[in-house]
Amino acid sequence: FFKKVLKKKQKCCKMICNDYYVYEEKAMRVLREIAKVAIGVAVLGVLMACIILLAWGVQPQMLLGTLLGCTYAVCNFMLTAYFVSQSVKKGENAAKAYMAGSYYLRLILAAGILFLAIKLPNVFNVYTTAIPFVFPRIVITVCGLFENVKKKNRGEEE
């Protein structure tokens, strides 16, 4: 009797451990993607700041707007990753509702950031705050293109 219980316990522990490792692996992939996007947004933000410095000289409002926009862009991507990981745990209809709610929350946050930039023109430039909102999309597209090129090169070599 005890041997059967012990075997069931060991089998159960292996399943839990395997699930934990699968979960940990998925979490690490998500963190890697967030890191890629954060680094890409930072690089594009520095590039934008350099262009601003070359074209208009030192403009603190533009540089602070760039910093605010880049910070929001990375936070928005992190929130998206979090909400997606949470919605996967829900049923289909609940997940749809959850993602719709998260979309509206992130939209309200973006509007709040832009409202802040509009209301504080001496601190933030609205345009340089808004432009970085599209940086994650640019980074994801460029990374996808590079991954496709790498896959083609590997396919040709093999």
N, C-alpha and C positions, 0 to 999 in steps of 0.2 A: 504494500500500500504506500509506504513512504517513498519507495523508489519511483512509483508512478507520479506522485505529487512532485518530487524533486525534478523529474524529467520535464513535467509540464512547466514548472517554475523556470528551469533553464531555457526551455524553448521560448517562453514568454519573455525572459530577459534578453535573449538574442533578438527577438522581434523589436523590442523597445530600443535596444542599442542600435539596430540597423535603421529604425525609423529616425533615431536621433542623428545618426551620421548622415542620412539622406537630407534631413532638415538642415543640418549644419552646412552641408555642401551647397544646398540651395541658397542659404543665407550668405555664404561667402561669395557666390556668384553675383547676388544682388549687390553686395558691398563693393565688389570689383567694378560693376557697372556704374554704381554711384560715384566711385572714385574716378573712373574714366571721365564721366560727365563733369564732375567737379573740376578736374584738372583741365579739361577742354574749355570749360566756361572761364576758368581763371586765365588761360592762355589768350582766349578771345578778348577778355576784359583788358588784359595788359596791352594787347594789340590795339584795341580801341582807345585806350588811354594814350598810347604813343601817337596815334593819329591825331587825337585831340591836342596833344602837346605840340606836335609839329604844325598843325593847321591854325590853331587859335592861341597858342601859348598856354601859360598856366591859368587854367580856369577851374577853380576849386569846385564850383557848382557842377560842372560837367564831370569831373573826376569822382565827386561824391555820388552823383547820379549813377555813374557806371558801377561804382562799388555797391550801391543799394540794389540796382537791377541785377547784378551778377549774384549777389547774396540771395535775393529772392528766387532767381532762376534755379539755383542749386537746392534751396529749401523746397521749392515747388516739386522738383524732381524727386527729392527724398520723400516728401509727403505722398506723391503718386506711388512710389515703390511700397511705402508702408500700407497705403489703402488697398493696393492690389493684393499684397500678401495677406491682408486681413479678409478681403472679400473672397479669396479662394477657399477659406474655411467655412463659408456660408453656402446655403442652398442657392439655386439659380436665381430665383426672384429676389431673394434677400440680397444677393451679391449685386444684382443690377441696381437695386434701390440704394445700396451702400455706395456704389461707385458714382451714381448720379449725385448723391449727397456730397460726396467728397469732391466731385467736380465743381459743384456750386460753392463749396467752401473755399476751394483754391481760387475760383474766379473772384469771390468776394475779397480774398486776401490780395489778389493782383490789383483789383480796383482800389483797395485801401492804400497800397503802395503808390499807385499813380496819383491818388487823391492827395497823399502826403507830399509828393513831389510837386503837385500843382499848387498846394497851399503854402509851401515853403520854397518859393523860387530863389530866395537868397542862399538857400542851402543846397538844393538839388535842381538839376536840369531835367525837365520832363522827358525830353527826347532821349537823353543818354540813360535815363532810368528805364525807359520802355524797350529800347533796342536789345539789351541783354536777355529779355524774356524769350527771344527766339534762339539764343545760343545753344540750349540743350538739343534742340531739333537739328541744328547744324552739326553739332558734335556727334550725335547719334547717326546721322546720315553719312558723315565722313568716315566714322569708325566702321560702319556697315560696308562702305565701299572698299576700305582697306582689307577687311576680313574676306570679302569676295575675291579680291585680287590674290590674297594669300592662299585661299582655297584653290583657285585656278592654278597657281604656281605649284602647289603640292600635287594637284591632279596630273599636271603635265610631267612632273618629275617621276611619279610612281609608275 
